[in-house]
Amino acid sequence: MDYFSLGEKRHFQTAGMFQVYAYQNGEELKLADDKNIDIRFGSKYPGDHYSFFIMDAESGEWQWIDLSETEINSVKTQARDEMESKAPKLYMGDEYFVFNYQKFLDIYFNEDWDKIYKLSQDKSIRSKLEAYNVKLLQYSLGG
């Protein structure tokens, strides 16, 4: 999506969009000319660098309205902090290991052989295991 500013065509970088409609008895209502709607813009990033735009329904063009001051959503922040405090810091200990990586992939991908074949050499899966302190021990029986 594009908009024009200072005579230049620019691309939107958005933190979200919304539309506000009001109805009563199945009929759409309109905001009185002498009334405003206050919108509190919650974000995890404080600041006033968020621009508000409105779509001009007749021209189909975006028009800049104003800059908005964000508010930290304290309820969300507190809930996130509580969840993070309860999350285990170490998912597996030093006593855990995987003898056979291929058998681990069978379990990890629920025996989806196409995925196992395609992703058996994917280093990100091994990295995830190592992040959880799982040791990979490779051995073979026989010669």
N, C-alpha and C positions, 0 to 999 in steps of 0.2 A: 504494500500500500504506500502511496506517495502523498505528499502534501507540498505546497509551495510556501517558501519563507524567504523574504528579502529578494524576491525575484528568481530564486533557485528552486528546482525540483529536488526534494529530499525524500528519503525513505524513513518510514516509521520504525522506531525501536520502542516497543511498548511493554509496559508492566501490566497490561490488562485493559479490557474494555467492558463497558456495561451500557445497558439501555434502561431507562426508567419509564414505565407505563403505569397508569392508574385507571382503574375501572370501577364503576358503580352500577349495579343492576345491569351488567352486561354492556354498558356504554362506556367508551373511552372518555376519560376526563382530561381537561387541559389545565395547566397551571395558570393561575390568575396573573395578569401583567404586573401587579404590584407585589408578587410573592416570589420567593427564591427557595431553592432546595439546597441545604448544606450537606455536603458529602465529606465524610471523614475518611481519608485515604490511609489505610493501614499498610505498613511495609516493614520488612526486617531491616531496611536501610533508611536511616534518618536523612533528612535533607529537604531542600526545596527545589530540586532539579527535575521534578516531574512536570511536564507540560500537560495541560488539559486542552483537548480539541473537541469540537462538535462537528457533526456531519450536517452540512446544509442540504436538507432534503430536496430542495428545488434544483440546485446546481450540481449536487453530487460531489462537492468539494469539501475537504476538511478545513475548518477554520480554527485557528489558535484562540483559546479563551484566556488562559492565565497559567501561572505557575502555582503548584500546590505544595503546601507544607505537609510532609508525611507525619504519621504518628506511629510509634512503636506499639504493636498489639501486645500489651502486657499479659493478657490472659494466655495468648498463644505462646509467648516467650516463657512464661512460668510453666506451662504444661510441657513444653519441649525440654526445659531444664530438668523437670522432675523425671521425665522419661529417660533422659540421658544419664541421670544419676543412678537409675535403677538398672541400666543396661550393664551386662557383664563386661568387665574390662578385658578379660582374657577368656575367649570362648573355649579354648582347649589348652590343656597344659602340656608340659614336656613329656608326659607319659603316653601321649597319643601319637600314632604314626600310621602310615598307609604302606603296606607291603607291596601291593601291586597297583600301580597307577591306573592301568586299564580296567581293573575290577572296580576301582573307585569311580571311574567315569561311567561304568554300567549303572551304578547306583545313582550318581549325580544326574544323569540324563534319563533315568528310569528306563533303561534298556532301549532307548531310541537310537538304533544302530546308525542311522544316517547322521545324526548329530555327533555321535561318538566318533564315527569315522572322520567327519569334517573337522571336528574340534579337538581331536586327540593330541595334536601338537600345539594347541593354543596356549601360549605362555601365561595368559592372564588367569587361567584356571589354576595353574600351579602357583601363581603369585597369591591368589586368594587363599589357597591352602596354607602357604607359608605365613600369610598375615595372621592366620588363626593358630600359628605355632604348630602346625601339623608337620611331622617329619616324613619325607618320602624315602622309603628304604626299598631299593630295587634288588632283587635277587632272582636267580633262576634255579630250578631243580634240574639236575642232570648236566650233561656237558654238551 
